[in-house]
Amino acid sequence: QVQLVESGGGLVQPGGSLTLSCEVSTTMFSLDYMGWFRQAPGKQRELVAVIKRGGITNYADSVKGRFTISKNNAANTVYLQMDSLNPEDTAVYYCNAHRTVLGIPRDTWGQGTQVTVSS
C-alpha cells in the first residue's frame, strides 16, 4: 500500500513563494509518475504539474514559468516550488502517485494541503 505525506502549505501574500513536499512510502522507481493537483472551492480538481520516472515534466498552462516540480529519488520525495503566487492559486493541493500493477493503473492521493494566497 503506497502512502503519501504532504507538507508545506500555508498562507502567503500575492507575489510570494511556497514549496510543497510529498514523501512517498515506496521507491520512486516503481512509479510511472508523480504529480500535483489542486482543487479550488466550487471547482474540479485540476492537474498542476507532473514528473515522470525519467524526469520529464509537464505543467498546466496557468503555472508555466512560475511553478517547478522536482524530485529526490533517494529521499522518495517530490517537490513543488511555487513562485509569483496569485490569489487564483488558492486551493487545496494534492500529491498523486501513479503506477501500473499487473497492467492495471493505480493512483494514490495525499491528504491535501491548503495553499491560500491573500494580502
C-alpha positions, -999 to +999 in steps of 0.1 A: +000+000+000+015+033-012+012+062+012+018+099+006+026+126+032+023+162+021+037+193+038+044+229+031+011+246+026+001+278+043-008+315+038+013+337+016+009+371+001+005+377-036+038+376-053+052+353-026+066+317-028+059+284-012+074+249-015+053+218-011+068+184-003+053+150-007+071+119+007+061+085-008+063+053+011+078+033-018+107+037-041+100+063-067+114+040-094+083+019-090+061+048-100+052+058-136+049+094-125+041+117-096+022+149-098+005+177-080-032+186-085-053+213-069-089+219-062-103+253-055-137+258-039-165+250-063-141+238-090-130+204-102-096+190-093-071+200-119-036+190-129-008+214-119+024+195-127+037+160-132+072+145-132+077+111-149+101+084-138+128+096-162+124+132-151+103+146-179+079+173-166+046+188-177+028+218-164-006+234-166-005+265-188-016+286-158+015+278-138+042+275-165+071+297-157+060+301-121+060+266-106+087+240-107+082+203-100+112+182-089+121+150-071+147+135-050+147+097-057+170+089-027+146+107-004+114+094-021+101+129-022+086+152-048+085+189-045+065+218-060+082+252-059+056+279-064+067+314-072+049+346-081+018+332-064-015+350-070-050+346-054-061+323-083-036+298-070-056+294-038-067+258-035-061+225-017-031+209-033-030+171-036+000+149-043-006+120-066+014+088-073+006+068-104+018+033-110+008+003-131+004-030-113-001-061-134-013-039-162-038-020-141-032+017-134-034+027-098-035+061-083-027+071-047-036+105-033-022+125-004-044+141+022-042+175+007-025+207+019-042+241+018-025+270+000-040+304+005-027+335-014-041+366+001-030+400+013 
